[in-house]
């Protein structure tokens, strides 16, 4: 039996819809369960019968999280480390990308390729040598050590990304500005950076999410509870074989909000930034 073209198209649409629905449930279900669990009481969480939605909404888990745990300290540390990483990544990457695209010096191509290879190096191979270096310079158990470690991953990628945007800017604009007396840094600040705001938004979002969610370096370089970030602080809610699901889900839910807020604030720049440098010429 041969299906007609219309029937075949309906079948394809039906199968595609089913697949998309399954993928949507696969993605949304953990988020839903996280929110529901954070709003349940301990009696309901550890009860014999699981419930899809809390019978009686309660915010006791959030009260416990902020009043009886170190989560506020972890949250503060994560904000400081993430913002510092974003600012330093933007400054260093912008200067490096502009130098590699506009200045002519020996070894420029090798340096540009080295940036890509550095980013491709897996972090699981570097955390032990990095721990030795950080310990020798006295930056273990400090937020400064975490920020400098994260720059080793954010700066190469962000520099490589900004290079593609800087190349797409006509050199004539910069030459005209320099003829009028503008310096190289003035050209970068007044002309190049304003034209690459979408790229800067991409760089900022990437740096923020990487430093906010990073776990390996934070767990190796920091053992002091006063310097821990959220990814290394959440395991504190597991004591021996006891899981404090309520505060754990509440902390996980709160930790997802800053990246979402950053994304929605810069959404317009992020969408245009993903495609602006895709085509050159």
SVG drawing of the C-alpha trace seen along z (x, -y; Angstrom):
<svg xmlns="http://www.w3.org/2000/svg" viewBox="-3 -65 61 67">
<polyline fill="none" stroke="black" stroke-width="0.4" points="0.0,0.0 1.5,-3.3 0.6,-6.4 -0.3,-9.5 1.8,-12.6 -0.6,-14.3 -0.9,-11.2 2.9,-10.8 3.2,-14.4 0.6,-14.0 2.5,-10.9 5.8,-12.7 4.2,-15.6 2.6,-13.2 5.9,-11.4 7.8,-14.7 5.2,-16.0 5.4,-12.9 9.3,-13.1 9.2,-16.8 6.7,-16.1 8.8,-13.4 11.9,-15.6 10.0,-18.5 8.8,-16.2 12.4,-14.9 13.6,-18.5 10.9,-20.0 10.1,-17.1 13.3,-17.5 12.7,-21.3 9.1,-20.7 10.1,-18.1 12.8,-20.5 10.2,-23.3 7.6,-20.9 10.1,-19.3 11.3,-22.7 7.7,-23.6 7.0,-20.4 7.2,-19.7 9.6,-17.1 6.7,-14.8 5.5,-14.9 9.0,-14.5 9.9,-11.5 6.4,-10.0 5.6,-6.6 3.5,-8.0 5.0,-10.4 2.9,-13.4 3.2,-15.2 2.4,-18.6 2.6,-19.7 -0.6,-19.1 0.2,-22.2 2.6,-24.7 5.4,-25.7 8.4,-27.9 10.1,-26.3 12.9,-24.9 13.8,-28.4 13.7,-29.7 16.0,-26.9 18.3,-27.5 18.9,-31.2 18.7,-31.0 20.4,-27.8 22.9,-27.0 25.9,-28.7 24.0,-29.1 24.0,-33.0 27.8,-32.8 28.0,-30.5 25.7,-32.7 27.7,-35.8 31.0,-34.1 29.5,-32.9 28.3,-36.4 31.7,-37.9 33.6,-35.3 31.3,-35.4 31.2,-39.2 35.0,-39.4 35.5,-36.7 33.1,-38.5 34.8,-41.9 38.4,-40.6 37.4,-38.4 35.8,-41.3 38.8,-43.6 41.5,-41.0 39.7,-39.4 38.9,-42.7 42.4,-43.9 43.9,-40.6 41.4,-40.2 42.0,-43.7 45.8,-43.2 45.6,-39.9 43.3,-41.3 44.7,-44.8 48.4,-44.8 51.1,-43.1 53.8,-41.4 55.8,-38.2 54.1,-35.1 50.6,-36.5 49.1,-33.5 50.8,-31.0 49.4,-32.9 45.9,-32.9 46.0,-29.2 47.4,-28.6 44.4,-30.3 42.1,-27.7 44.3,-24.8 44.4,-26.1 40.6,-26.2 40.3,-22.7 42.5,-21.3 40.1,-19.4 40.0,-20.8 40.3,-17.3 43.9,-17.2 44.8,-20.6 43.4,-20.8 46.3,-19.0 49.1,-21.1 46.9,-24.2 46.4,-23.3 50.2,-23.1 50.7,-26.5 47.9,-28.1 49.2,-26.6 52.8,-27.8 51.7,-31.4 49.5,-31.4 46.1,-31.7 44.5,-28.5 41.3,-29.0 40.9,-32.5 38.4,-33.9 41.3,-35.5 42.7,-32.1 39.3,-30.9 39.0,-33.9 42.5,-33.6 41.9,-29.9 38.6,-30.5 40.3,-33.1 42.4,-30.3 39.3,-29.0 37.2,-32.1 40.0,-34.3 41.1,-32.0 37.5,-31.3 36.3,-34.9 39.4,-36.2 38.9,-33.8 35.2,-34.7 35.8,-38.5 38.4,-38.1 35.7,-37.0 33.7,-40.1 36.6,-42.6 37.6,-41.3 34.2,-42.0 34.5,-45.7 35.8,-47.8 39.4,-49.1 38.5,-52.4 36.4,-53.4 39.4,-53.0 41.7,-54.8 39.4,-57.7 39.3,-58.0 43.1,-57.8 43.4,-60.5 41.3,-62.7 43.7,-62.2 42.2,-59.2 44.6,-56.7 44.4,-52.9 42.7,-52.6 40.4,-55.4 39.4,-53.6 38.8,-50.4 36.7,-52.2 34.7,-54.6 34.3,-52.6 35.0,-48.9 33.4,-48.0 30.1,-49.9 29.8,-48.0 30.4,-44.7 27.9,-44.9 26.2,-41.6 29.6,-39.8 30.4,-41.4 27.1,-40.1 27.9,-36.6 31.3,-36.8 29.8,-38.1 27.1,-35.4 29.6,-32.6 32.0,-33.8 29.2,-34.2 27.7,-30.8 31.0,-29.0 32.2,-30.6 28.8,-30.2 28.4,-26.5 32.1,-25.4 32.7,-22.5 36.0,-20.8 38.3,-23.8 36.1,-25.1 36.2,-21.8 39.9,-21.3 41.2,-24.9 38.8,-25.7 38.3,-23.8 37.4,-26.7 33.6,-26.9 33.8,-30.8 35.2,-30.7 33.0,-28.0 30.7,-28.7 27.2,-27.3 28.3,-24.2 30.6,-23.0 28.3,-24.1 25.2,-22.1 26.8,-18.7 26.8,-19.9 23.1,-19.0 24.1,-15.3 25.2,-14.0 26.4,-10.4 23.4,-8.6 20.8,-11.3 19.7,-13.6 18.1,-16.9 16.0,-17.1 14.0,-20.2 16.9,-22.7 18.9,-21.0 16.1,-21.6 15.5,-25.1 19.2,-26.0 19.3,-24.4 16.3,-26.4 17.8,-29.7 21.1,-29.0 19.4,-28.7 17.9,-32.2 21.0,-34.4 21.9,-32.8 18.3,-33.0 18.1,-36.7 21.3,-37.5 20.0,-35.6 16.7,-37.4 18.3,-40.8 20.7,-40.4 18.4,-38.2 18.3,-40.7 22.0,-41.0 22.6,-37.2 20.3,-36.3 21.9,-38.8 25.3,-38.0 25.0,-34.3 24.6,-35.1 26.4,-38.4 29.8,-37.0 28.8,-33.8 29.3,-35.2 32.3,-37.2 32.7,-39.2"/>
</svg>
